[in-house]
Amino acid sequence: MSLVRSLFKLLFLHIPKSLFQIAGIIRIVNRGKRAFRKALREKGLPEDVVDVLVEGGFFVEVDWNRDDF
């Protein structure tokens, strides 16, 4: 009975929770890409340059492990 209960807990609690967290991360990344694209357009860059910068893997790297905060 314990095995069945743990399988149901895994299937109905842990797996959906993980999937929703992954979906949230993807949503945040896509929102960031849209905001970046919008900011580049507002600066007056041509559309082909904006496409290359957004889809070409241009990402701002942030060093989260810095000790000088």
DRENDO-1510 file (C-alpha; in Angstrom, 1 decimal, always signed):
<recs>
REC; n; res; u; v; w
REC; 1; MET; +0.0; +0.0; +0.0 .
REC; 2; SER; +2.9; +2.3; +0.8 .
REC; 3; LEU; +4.3; +1.8; -2.7 .
REC; 4; VAL; +1.0; +2.7; -4.4 .
REC; 5; ARG; +0.6; +5.8; -2.2 .
REC; 6; SER; +4.1; +7.0; -3.0 .
REC; 7; LEU; +3.6; +6.4; -6.8 .
REC; 8; PHE; +0.3; +8.4; -6.7 .
REC; 9; LYS; +2.1; +11.2; -4.8 .
REC; 10; LEU; +4.9; +11.2; -7.4 .
REC; 11; LEU; +2.4; +11.2; -10.3 .
REC; 12; PHE; -0.1; +13.8; -9.0 .
REC; 13; LEU; +2.1; +16.1; -6.9 .
REC; 14; HIS; +5.8; +16.1; -7.7 .
REC; 15; ILE; +5.8; +15.7; -11.5 .
REC; 16; PRO; +3.1; +18.4; -12.2 .
REC; 17; LYS; +4.9; +20.7; -9.8 .
REC; 18; SER; +8.1; +20.3; -11.7 .
REC; 19; LEU; +6.5; +20.7; -15.0 .
REC; 20; PHE; +4.8; +24.0; -13.9 .
REC; 21; GLN; +8.2; +25.3; -12.6 .
REC; 22; ILE; +9.8; +24.5; -16.0 .
REC; 23; ALA; +7.0; +26.2; -17.8 .
REC; 24; GLY; +7.4; +29.2; -15.6 .
REC; 25; ILE; +11.1; +29.4; -16.4 .
REC; 26; ILE; +10.4; +29.2; -20.1 .
REC; 27; ARG; +7.7; +31.9; -19.8 .
REC; 28; ILE; +10.2; +34.3; -18.0 .
REC; 29; VAL; +12.9; +33.7; -20.7 .
REC; 30; ASN; +10.4; +34.4; -23.5 .
REC; 31; ARG; +9.2; +37.5; -21.7 .
REC; 32; GLY; +12.8; +38.7; -21.5 .
REC; 33; LYS; +13.4; +38.1; -25.2 .
REC; 34; ARG; +10.3; +40.1; -26.0 .
REC; 35; ALA; +11.3; +43.0; -23.8 .
REC; 36; PHE; +14.8; +42.9; -25.2 .
REC; 37; ARG; +13.4; +43.0; -28.8 .
REC; 38; LYS; +11.1; +45.9; -27.9 .
REC; 39; ALA; +14.0; +47.9; -26.3 .
REC; 40; LEU; +16.1; +47.4; -29.4 .
REC; 41; ARG; +13.3; +48.6; -31.7 .
REC; 42; GLU; +12.7; +51.6; -29.5 .
REC; 43; LYS; +16.4; +52.5; -29.9 .
REC; 44; GLY; +15.8; +52.6; -33.7 .
REC; 45; LEU; +17.8; +49.6; -34.8 .
REC; 46; PRO; +16.8; +48.0; -38.1 .
REC; 47; GLU; +14.6; +44.9; -37.9 .
REC; 48; ASP; +17.2; +42.6; -39.4 .
REC; 49; VAL; +19.7; +43.7; -36.8 .
REC; 50; VAL; +17.2; +43.2; -34.0 .
REC; 51; ASP; +16.4; +39.6; -35.3 .
REC; 52; VAL; +20.1; +38.7; -35.4 .
REC; 53; LEU; +20.7; +40.0; -31.8 .
REC; 54; VAL; +17.6; +38.4; -30.3 .
REC; 55; GLU; +17.7; +35.0; -32.0 .
REC; 56; GLY; +21.5; +34.8; -32.5 .
REC; 57; GLY; +22.2; +33.9; -29.0 .
REC; 58; PHE; +23.1; +37.4; -27.7 .
REC; 59; PHE; +22.5; +37.2; -24.0 .
REC; 60; VAL; +23.6; +39.4; -21.1 .
REC; 61; GLU; +25.7; +37.4; -18.7 .
REC; 62; VAL; +25.3; +38.1; -15.1 .
REC; 63; ASP; +27.8; +36.9; -12.5 .
REC; 64; TRP; +25.5; +35.9; -9.6 .
REC; 65; ASN; +28.4; +34.7; -7.5 .
REC; 66; ARG; +30.1; +38.0; -7.0 .
REC; 67; ASP; +31.1; +38.9; -3.4 .
REC; 68; ASP; +31.0; +42.7; -3.8 .
REC; 69; PHE; +27.3; +43.3; -3.4 .
</recs>
